[in-house]
Amino acid sequence: MPATRTPAFLACLIPLLGVRPAWAEQAADTGSAEETESSWRANSTLLEEYRLRIAHGALPATGPLGVAPAADQKVDHVARAIADAQLAGADDHFLGVLSAALWWDLNGAPPQGTPNLFASQYGGKQPWWDVYTFSAEWHDAGALEYVRLGRQATEHGLPLTFDGASLGVRPAGPVLSLFGFGGRTVHFFETGSGLFENWVTSVGATLRPSEQLRFELDSRLMKEQVLDQDHSTRDRVTNHALGLSGAWRSDTAYAKAYARALDQRFSHAGGALLLDFPSVGAGVDGRVDAQLVTLGELVESENPYYSLLGPSLPYVRFRLEAYEELPLGEQTKLNLYLGWKGRQLLRDHERPYNRNMGGLYFRPRLDDLVNKGIFVEGTAEYDYVPRIAGDQWSLALGGAAGYTGKTLKTEVGTVYQRFKINYFERAEELLNTRTVYGLVGYRVMPWLELRARYEFEILDRYLESFFFSARQDF
């Protein structure tokens, strides 16, 4: 997606080839007992995966779960590799990170513009690869909190990936931090973007009056070229955002509140509350987020799905969950979760991709049942539509069971979703989807794990997916 590529992705192949840098061999020879704070430490993870997807024809209105595949079934073969690496040292002042991925459509992607049941953002180029993170930083050196160069994700404000530099300083010690960053914003899966068409700059400050209390203010200016809703033209868009947040924590509680403005409009507000009491094995976890204005054509970080799904209408979304852990015998534990979640438009009527929904759910889970590592959980969810009297409610059931050990992991389960967005040939909204899945993983060696997963999805069609993967940890 970004027009430029960096040779850094070649570093992802090092773990696969079994190559270790000379400095790593030297560090290994010294033994962990002689490791000091000034030593260099490196770790990396490589994942290779093959995925087979089979889509059966349109779902018969009364067809059973085991109905025979339709004659027009579609098949898709995809291979992917994901690499993550980290290097730290120099008395823990230096940190380098790398994260990258490669995708390859093994049965070939159809020409652009051709209907494709298994369409994806990376299907236009074979193979497709990109670097998610590739940065180096120096941190915690006197008044310097950090200086970071390369492809990185923001630590302040809304999440955003960019190629550039960021700086944080503490002119008055840990009480006050000043930060800033700037560079070229990265739009993953975008095709044909210019090198300097998108950019961002931001400044802000963090105030810590005490160890428990923290306030943060950030200002961000973004200029990008974005696709309009019908993908016919690329428009130049400039947005200015302001954010203010406050957080407080103690040994048993955490609370946060935030507010944001976009182009001189009060656009977002929300907060979170977590109460955890380990002594009684109980707690409460809640969050509420509100979007107060309609978001149309904006820079990607403010409204990333506009070109696919259209405007995002004002809404409030919340979740409140209470949980308790009860010991049953010497090793078995029963965890109970009772929650309420919902999403409500503030003033507009429902439309596709802008839905009202609510649900009350109860989820019990047994851990270390009979033997250590065996678990069983169930879910009962009462779904309804807020503010609509007489609307039909539904009771959705689900659950999972499995075993998690040092070398073996297994799990089978089922999940229900009232709304699901399908991105195959076009963006479409599916209702009442059910997924049945099973997986098994086996750690062959301390550094190698093999895993297989199967999913059966009941959408407007049957969709079967097979995943076979190998993961190496170095």
N, C-alpha and C positions, 0 to 999 in steps of 0.2 A: 503494500500500500503506500508507504512513503516512497517518493521517487528514487531516493538514494538508498544504497545498501552499504553496510559496513562489513569488512572481512572478519570482524569479531565473531561472526557466527561460526567460522571454521573452528573456533575454540571449543564449540560444543562437541566436536568429534573426538576430542582428546580422551575423555573417559571411555568411549566406545572402543578405541584402539588400545586401551590399556597403557597409554603413555603417561608417565609422571615426570614433572619437571625436576631438574637436578636438585634444586633447593628443597623440593619435597622429599626426595630420597635421602638427602643429608639430614633433614629434620627427623625422618623416621628412624635413622640409625642412632640418633642421640638417645632415643627412648623417652617415653612420656614422663618419667620421673625427673628428667633433667630439664623439662620444658619450663621456660621462664616467661614473664609477661612480654618480653621483647621478641619472643619467637614469632615466626610467621605461621599462620594456620590457614588451611584451605579445605574446602569441601565442595562437592559437586553432586548433582543428581541428573541422570539421563533416563528418559522414558521413551520407549518405542512402542507404537500401538498400531494394530491393524483393525479396521472397523468394516463390517459387512452389514448393509442395511437392505431389507427387502420390504417393499410396500405392496400390499395386496390391493385389489380394486376397491371401489366404493363399498362401504359397509352396508350389507342388506339391513333393511329396517328391523327385521325380526331374526336376523342371523345369530346363531349360537357362537360361543367363544371359539369353538373349533371348526368353524366353517371352512370349506376348502378354498385355497387361494384362487382369486379370479384370474382369468386368462391374461389380463393386461398388467401383471405384476411387474414392478420395476426393481432393479438391483443396482447397488452402488458399492464400490470398493474404494476405501480411503486408507492411506498410511500416514502416520504423523510421528514426529519426534519432538520432544520438549527437553530443553536443557537449562539447568540452573547451576550457577557456580558463585562462590564467594571466597574472597581472599582478604585476610585481616592480619595486621601486624604493626611493627614500629611502635611498641609500647601501647598498642590498641588505639593509636591515632589514625591509622590508615584503614580504609575499607573500600574494596572493589567488588562490584556485583555484576552479574551477567544473567539474563534470562532471554531465551529465544525459542522459536518454534518453526517447524517445517511441516507442510501439508502436501500430499501428493494424491491426486485422484487417479487411481490405478486403471480404471476403465475409461479414462479420458473424459474431459469436460466438453459438452456441446458448445458450438459457437455462441458468442454473446448475443443475446436477444432471442435465443431459441428456448422454448418452454422446457423446463427441467424440474422434475419432481424433487430432486435432491439439490436444488440450487443453494449456493452458499456464497459468502462474500469473497472467499479466496478461490473461487472456481475459475476465474478468468485467466489465471497464469499457472502453468504446471512445470515444475513444482513451485509452490508459493512458500515463501519464508519471510520471517521478519524478526527483528530484535525488539523485545519488550522493554528491557532495561539493560543499559551498558554504561556504568558510571564509576568514577573514582572520587573519593572524598578524604579530606583531612579534618579531624574533629577533636574537640575537647583539648585545645591548646591555648591556655590562658583565656583571654577575652574572646578568642575565636571559638564559637560553638561548632561551626562546620563551614566548609567550602566544598562544593560538589560540582563536578563537570561531567557532561555526557547526557545520555538518555536517562530520564529519571521521572518519578512520580512526585507530585506536590505533597508536602506535609501540612499545608495550611489552605483552608478554604475547600471548595469542591475538588474532588479527585480529577487530576489532569496529568497527562504524560507529555513531556516536551524534550526537545534537544537544546541544551543550553547550560546555564550556570545558576547556582543558587548559593546564597551566603547568609549565615546567621552569626551575630555577634552578641556578646553580653557586656555592655559598657559599664553596668553597675552590678556585676556578679549575677547570680542565679535569679535575682528579683526581676530583672528586665532583660528581655531578648528583642533585638531588632532583626528582621529578616527581609529578604528580597530575592526574587528570581526572575528570569526572563529567557526567552528563546523561541524556537520554532515549535509550535504545537504539532503533535503527532496524531493523525487520524488513522487508526488501524483499519485495515480492509478497504481503505479508499484507494481508488485507482487513478492514476494520472495526475496526482497532485504536484504542484510546483515546489521548488526548494524553499522559497521564501514567501509563499502565498498566505501562510498562517503563522501568527506569532502572538506571544503573550508576555506581559510584564506585570509584576506584582510587588507590593511592599506592605509591611505590617509590623506589628509589635505584640509581644506576649508579656503580660504582667503577672507576677506570682507574689502576691502579698504575704503568703505563707505556704508551707508545704502542702496544705490541703486545698488551697484556693488558686484558681488560674483564670485570667481573662485574656482574650485575644481579639485583635482588630486587624482585618486585612482588606486591601484594596487591589482590584485586579482589572486590567485593561486588556481586551482581546480583540484581534482583527483577523477574520478568516474568510475564505471563500467557501460557501456551502451550497449544496444542491437544493433547488426549490422542490416543492412537493411532487411535481410531475417529472422531475429529473431532466427537464429540458434545458435549463440554464444554471450557471453558477453565479451566485450573487455575492458581492462583497458586503460583509456584515461586521459592524463594530459594536461591542457591548462593554459597559463598565459596571462592575459588580463591587459591592461593599458587604463585608460580613463582620458580625460581632457575636462572640460566644463567651460563655462563662461556665466553669466546671468546678465542682467541689467533691472531695472524696475523703473518706475515713476508713477505718478498718472494716466496717460493716455496711457502708453506703457509698453510692456514687450518684451524682446528679449533674445534669448538663442542660443548658438552654442556649438557643442560638436564634439569630435573626439575620436575614440577608435582604439586600436591596439590589435591583437590577435596573440600570438606566433611570435612576431617580424614582423608582417604584418599589414600594415595600412588597417583596415578592415571596419570601419564605420565612417560616418560623417553626419552631419545634423544641422538643426537649426529650430527655431520657432520665429514668430513675431506676436504680438497682439497689435493692436491700438484700443482704445476704447474712444469715445468722448460722454459721457453722455449728455452733454449740447445740442448736436444736434441729439442724439439718433442714432448714426452710428458708424461703426467700421470695421476693417479688421482683419482677422485671417488667418495666413498662416503657413505651416510647410512643410519641405522637409527632407527626410531621404534617405541615400544611403548606400547600402552594396557593398563594392568594391571588394570583393573576393568571390570565391565559398566556401560555408560552407558545409562540409561533415560530417564525424563522429566526433562529438565534445561532450563536456559535455552538459547536458540537457539545462542549462540556456543560452548557446550560440546558440544552434540549436535544440530546443525541439522536432521537428517533423521529425527528420531524419529517425528514424526506420519505420515511417509510409509513409512519402512522398518522401524520398530520398534527394539528395543534393539541397541546396538552391543556385540558380545562382545569380550573381551580378545584382543589379537593383537599380533604383532610384524611390522613391515614393513621391508624393507631393499632397498638398491640399491648395487651396487659396479661401477664402470665404469673401465676403463683405456683410454687413447686415445693415439694417436701420429700425428704429421704427417710425411709423407715427400715431399720434392720430387721431381717427375718432369719433368726438363727445366727450361726457363727459367721457365715460368709455371704449369704444371700441378702440382697438389698432391693427394696421396692421403692421406685421413684414415681411420684405422682405429679402430673402437670395439668393444671386447669387454666384455660385461657380464653380470652375474648379478643378478636381481631376484626378490623373493618376498614372500609374505604368509602367515603361519601363525597360526591360532588357538592360544592358549596352553593351554587346557584343555577347551574345549567342542567338540562335534561341529558339522560344517558345517550351515548352514541358509541359505535365501535371504538375500542381501545380506551374509552373513558367510561368505566363502569362503576356502579355502586355495588358493594358486596359486604356481607357481614358473616361472622361465624363464631360459634361457641364450641370449644373443643376440650376433650379430656383424653389424656395420653398416659396410661400406666406402663411402667417398664420394670422388668425383673432382670437384675444382673447377677452373675455367678450362681445361676440356678442349677442345682444338683452338683455340677462341677464348675470350677473357676473358668470364666470366659464365655459361658453359655448365657445368652440373653434372649428375652422375649418381650415384645412391646406391641401395644395395640393403640388404635386411634379411633375415636368416635367424634364426628364433627357435625354440628347442626348448622347448615348454611341457610341464610335468608338474605333478602334485599331490603336495606333500610328505607324507611319512609314510604313503602308501598304496602298499604293495608291489603290483606287477603292474598298476597303473593305466595305462591306455592313454595314451601320449604322443603329441604331435602336433608336426609341423614346419610352421611358418607362414612363408611367404615374402611379401615386399613390397618396395616400392621407389618411387623417384621420379626424374624427369628434368625439366630445365627450363633456363631462361635468365633471368638477373637482370642488367639493365642500368640505365642512368640513366633511360631513358624507357619501356622495355618489360620486362615480367616475365611469364613463362609457366611452367607446371608441370603435369605429369600424374603420377599415382601411385596407389598402393593401400595400404590399411592393414587389418590384421586385429586383432580384439579377441576374446579368449576369453569375457569377460563384459562385458555392456553393459546398463545400466539404462535402461529405456524409460519415459518419463513421459507417454505419450499419454493414453489413457483412464484408466489407473490405473498405479501403479508396478508394473513387472514386470521380471524378470531374463531377458535373452536370452543365448543361448550361441552362440559361434562366428559372429560377425558380420564381414562383409567390406564395406569401403567403397572404391569407386573414384572418383577425383576428377580434375578438371582446372580450371585457372584461367588467365586472361590479364588483365594489367593494363597500362594505357598512361597515361603522364603527359603529358596534352595540353599543360599549361602548368606552370611551376614550382610553382604553387599548386593545380593541379587534376589529380587522377588518377581514371580510370575503370577499373572492374574487373568481370569476370564470372567466376562460379564454378559448376561443375556437380558434383553428388555423386550417386552411385548406391549405395545401401546395401542389402545383402542381410541382412535380419533374419528374422523369421517371415513377412515380406512383402517386397515390393520397395518401396523408398522413393526417389523421385527428388526432388532439390532444385536449384533454379536461383536464383542470387543475382546481382543487378545493383546496383552501388553506385557512388557518386561521392563523392570525398573532397576537401575543400578545406583547405589549410594556409595560415594567415595569420600 
